[in-house]
């Protein structure tokens, strides 16, 4: 909308069904979002209005809440779902603290999707060949791009912790500083938008697919989680002696109880399961461990004050609001019901059947469809609408025949 209209406080409304629009652009039947498909109000968050530093024409972006016209948050809003989970913690005098680690690939333009992605040409005129993981000089060929990324992050108030070249060809990771879950979800969304916009200026393509390249590690969005007392700021995962608490165990127990039901919320696309089925430290299980990257729930080595649970299931393609909401809701469910986790695993291990997770989008949606826990925590309307939208996407995928099928199966009897 125009700056004048925004500053006058003009209300921006949007059809309710847009919150269930699938990634191809279509919509599930209207019964999933109200047969009238009435309007929602987009209410800007005053703390999340940003001048876009990469735009030559003065432009701004406002992150909004999607509210019903009666004033309450829409149950179809993922940002609203996250705010509701945070409120449930606050009612117990607790506040979750999270941090996200986002991995992404930087590629040359890819105008023909039938061709694989390629790393871009560096300043030396060559393409990276995959030998730059964790190298201090690995992004030199992309330095102009990354310099503008850093400048734009600073302009948007996005504090970065660490930044590195990851294991994949032209794959990178940035760790955002821990803080309030809603703030981190907003920052993750802004950072992904920033990456793509700045990349286009530099003739590059940033891809946050979970698995854009075969035989290469995929891209995750690990979520680090701890819980503090609102009044004291004390991490309730550690006691005064620095030992793990019952609350810590119950949080892990809740994560284990919810991960299989919520897999479709953490891994929302067909491609998400390419990452999980070829792990490369992307574990598709609900096991937990002290500092073992093969476990879906990892407890990083840390001091007692920083004791936290890392959920390693979400991919870079996950909706940050929904992934954080689902993970925190599962942990709170464990705390409220005093769920005990399994025994921790170490070293190489075999995943028990009860801790394995769905390995296809179809299986994950079927699991979500049967989940009473998901409907209890997120509401029937949201879960059924989400499943309807994702089922449309899965059906669209099955409407196409892949190059592998033509190459390998065409000559079969």
HUPE-V777641 format. One record per residue. RES is the residue in three letters. PSI is psi in radians with two decimals (none if undefined). NEAR is the number of other C-alpha atoms within 12 Angstrom. Layout:
BEGIN
RES PSI NEAR
RES PSI NEAR
END
This chain:
BEGIN
UNK 2.91 17
UNK 2.69 15
UNK -0.65 16
UNK -0.79 9
UNK -0.67 11
UNK -0.80 19
UNK -0.45 15
UNK -0.13 11
UNK 0.38 15
UNK 2.33 16
UNK 2.30 21
UNK 2.18 23
UNK 2.70 22
UNK 2.55 22
UNK 2.40 27
UNK -0.64 32
UNK -0.33 35
UNK -0.50 31
UNK -0.24 37
UNK 0.22 38
UNK 2.32 27
UNK 3.00 26
UNK -0.29 23
UNK -0.18 18
UNK -0.21 16
UNK -3.13 20
UNK 2.55 28
UNK 3.00 30
UNK 2.61 24
UNK -0.36 22
UNK -0.32 18
UNK -0.25 28
UNK 0.37 34
UNK 2.08 25
UNK -0.45 14
UNK -0.30 13
UNK 0.94 21
UNK -3.11 22
UNK 2.71 24
UNK 2.78 31
UNK 2.29 25
UNK 1.94 33
UNK 1.94 30
UNK 2.46 24
UNK 2.05 19
UNK -0.46 15
UNK -0.10 17
UNK 0.88 26
UNK 2.09 23
UNK 2.27 29
UNK 2.31 24
UNK 1.89 27
UNK -0.33 24
UNK -0.14 31
UNK 2.22 18
UNK -0.77 11
UNK 2.30 9
UNK 2.08 13
UNK 2.71 16
UNK 2.75 22
UNK 2.31 28
UNK 2.12 26
UNK 2.26 24
UNK 2.70 28
UNK 2.50 35
UNK 1.86 35
UNK 2.54 32
UNK 2.75 26
UNK -0.27 21
UNK -0.15 12
UNK -0.42 14
UNK 2.79 20
UNK 2.44 25
UNK 2.33 39
UNK -0.23 36
UNK -0.11 36
UNK 2.15 37
UNK -0.58 37
UNK -0.68 38
UNK -0.65 32
UNK -0.74 40
UNK -0.74 38
UNK -0.62 35
UNK -0.68 30
UNK -0.77 34
UNK -0.68 34
UNK -0.61 23
UNK -0.65 25
UNK -0.79 30
UNK -0.58 19
UNK -0.36 15
UNK 0.11 19
UNK 0.38 19
UNK 2.71 29
UNK 2.14 32
UNK 2.60 45
UNK 2.27 39
UNK 2.84 41
UNK 2.55 38
UNK 2.54 46
UNK 1.99 40
UNK 2.18 47
UNK 2.60 43
UNK 2.81 41
UNK 2.54 45
UNK 2.04 44
UNK 2.88 36
UNK 2.81 29
UNK 2.54 25
UNK 1.28 21
UNK -0.38 14
UNK 1.83 10
UNK -0.13 12
UNK -0.28 10
UNK 2.53 13
UNK 2.75 17
UNK 2.60 29
UNK 2.55 32
UNK 2.68 31
UNK 2.89 31
UNK 2.29 24
UNK 3.13 27
UNK -0.38 16
UNK 0.08 13
UNK 0.12 12
UNK 2.79 15
UNK 2.47 25
UNK 2.47 29
UNK 0.14 19
UNK 0.17 23
UNK 0.34 19
UNK 0.18 23
UNK 2.21 23
UNK 0.30 21
UNK 2.48 18
UNK -0.30 14
UNK 0.21 16
UNK -0.45 29
UNK 0.26 35
UNK -0.66 24
UNK -0.34 24
UNK 0.36 36
UNK -0.74 19
UNK -0.69 20
UNK -0.87 32
UNK -0.57 30
UNK -0.75 19
UNK -0.60 25
UNK -0.82 35
UNK -0.75 27
UNK -0.73 22
UNK -0.64 30
UNK -0.77 31
UNK -0.71 21
UNK -0.55 19
UNK -0.02 30
UNK 0.60 26
UNK 1.72 31
UNK 2.30 27
UNK 2.53 28
UNK -1.44 19
UNK 2.74 21
UNK 2.37 26
UNK 2.83 29
UNK 2.24 33
UNK -2.98 34
UNK -0.48 28
UNK 2.91 36
UNK 2.06 36
UNK 0.67 45
UNK 2.40 47
UNK 2.84 39
UNK 2.46 35
UNK 2.42 36
UNK 2.11 31
UNK 2.60 36
UNK 2.49 27
UNK 2.67 30
UNK -2.74 26
UNK 2.35 30
UNK -0.70 42
UNK -0.72 39
UNK -0.76 33
UNK -0.63 39
UNK -0.78 41
UNK -0.79 39
UNK -0.66 39
UNK -0.77 43
UNK -0.84 33
UNK -0.70 32
UNK -0.74 39
UNK -0.71 37
UNK -0.77 24
UNK -0.83 35
UNK -0.85 38
UNK -0.71 29
UNK -0.79 25
UNK -0.64 32
UNK -0.75 32
UNK -0.65 24
UNK -0.54 21
UNK 0.24 27
UNK 0.54 22
UNK 2.95 30
UNK 2.13 32
UNK 2.29 39
UNK 2.18 35
UNK 0.44 36
UNK 2.71 36
UNK -0.56 40
UNK 1.38 38
UNK -0.36 39
UNK 2.40 30
UNK 2.70 19
UNK 0.46 17
UNK 2.50 27
UNK 2.59 34
UNK -3.08 44
UNK 2.24 49
UNK 2.99 50
UNK 1.29 45
UNK 2.51 41
UNK 2.05 47
UNK 2.31 38
UNK 2.32 46
UNK 2.95 41
UNK 2.34 41
UNK 2.73 31
UNK 2.35 22
UNK -0.72 21
UNK -0.65 13
UNK -0.36 12
UNK 0.13 18
UNK 2.36 24
UNK 1.99 31
UNK 0.00 36
UNK -0.20 37
UNK 2.44 26
UNK -3.07 19
UNK -0.43 13
UNK 0.01 11
UNK 0.18 17
UNK 2.72 20
UNK 2.52 27
UNK 2.98 24
UNK -0.63 22
UNK -0.68 35
UNK -0.84 35
UNK -0.77 35
UNK -0.64 30
UNK -0.79 42
UNK -0.73 47
UNK -0.68 36
UNK -0.69 37
UNK -0.79 46
UNK -0.62 43
UNK -0.47 39
UNK -0.33 46
UNK -0.75 47
UNK -0.75 42
UNK -0.57 39
UNK 0.15 48
UNK -0.68 48
UNK -0.32 46
UNK -0.51 41
UNK -0.51 45
UNK 1.44 50
UNK -0.08 44
UNK 2.82 42
UNK -0.77 36
UNK -0.37 32
UNK -0.58 39
UNK -0.23 38
UNK -0.68 32
UNK -0.73 38
UNK -0.50 38
UNK -0.28 29
UNK 1.38 23
UNK -1.01 29
UNK 0.94 25
UNK 0.47 27
UNK 1.34 37
UNK 2.33 41
UNK 1.16 42
UNK 2.89 41
UNK 0.42 42
UNK 2.77 44
UNK 2.69 42
UNK 2.74 33
UNK 1.80 25
UNK 0.67 24
UNK 2.00 26
UNK -0.09 31
UNK -0.18 33
UNK 2.48 39
UNK -0.50 43
UNK 1.93 46
UNK 2.40 37
UNK 1.76 36
UNK 2.60 26
UNK 2.21 17
UNK 2.98 18
UNK 2.82 16
UNK -0.63 23
UNK -0.39 22
UNK 0.26 30
UNK 2.29 34
UNK 2.92 40
UNK 2.17 46
UNK 2.07 44
UNK 1.95 49
UNK 0.11 48
UNK -0.75 57
UNK 2.48 49
UNK 2.98 47
UNK -0.29 44
UNK -0.04 40
UNK 2.61 41
UNK 2.05 34
UNK -0.63 43
UNK -0.81 40
UNK -0.72 40
UNK -0.78 46
UNK -0.73 50
UNK -0.78 46
UNK -0.74 49
UNK -0.80 53
UNK -0.63 50
UNK -0.69 43
UNK -0.75 40
UNK -0.72 45
UNK -0.66 41
UNK -0.70 33
UNK -0.70 29
UNK -0.81 32
UNK -0.57 23
UNK 0.13 20
UNK 0.84 23
UNK 2.39 25
UNK 2.40 25
UNK 2.99 30
UNK 3.07 24
UNK 2.49 17
UNK 2.65 27
UNK 2.68 27
UNK 2.73 20
UNK -2.74 14
UNK 2.48 12
UNK 2.82 17
UNK 2.28 18
UNK 2.15 22
UNK 2.64 17
UNK -0.65 13
UNK -0.13 18
UNK 0.17 30
UNK 2.76 28
UNK 2.79 37
UNK 2.49 34
UNK 0.17 31
UNK 2.79 26
UNK -0.66 36
UNK -0.83 30
UNK -0.66 25
UNK -0.69 34
UNK -0.64 38
UNK -0.70 24
UNK -0.76 27
UNK -0.66 39
UNK -0.61 30
UNK -0.13 20
UNK 1.94 27
UNK -0.54 19
UNK -0.76 26
UNK -0.76 36
UNK -0.61 25
UNK -0.72 20
UNK -0.54 30
UNK -0.14 37
UNK 2.50 23
UNK -0.70 23
UNK -0.79 26
UNK -0.85 32
UNK -0.78 39
UNK -0.65 30
UNK -0.72 37
UNK -0.80 41
UNK -0.70 40
UNK -0.75 31
UNK -0.78 35
UNK -0.52 36
UNK -0.64 35
UNK -0.73 29
UNK -0.73 30
UNK -0.72 27
UNK -0.71 20
UNK -0.70 19
UNK -0.75 19
UNK -0.19 14
UNK -0.15 10
UNK 2.61 13
UNK 2.24 14
UNK 2.78 15
UNK -0.61 14
UNK -0.75 11
UNK -0.74 12
UNK -0.69 12
UNK -0.75 11
UNK -0.61 12
UNK -0.32 12
UNK -0.58 12
UNK -0.03 8
UNK 2.64 8
UNK none 5
END
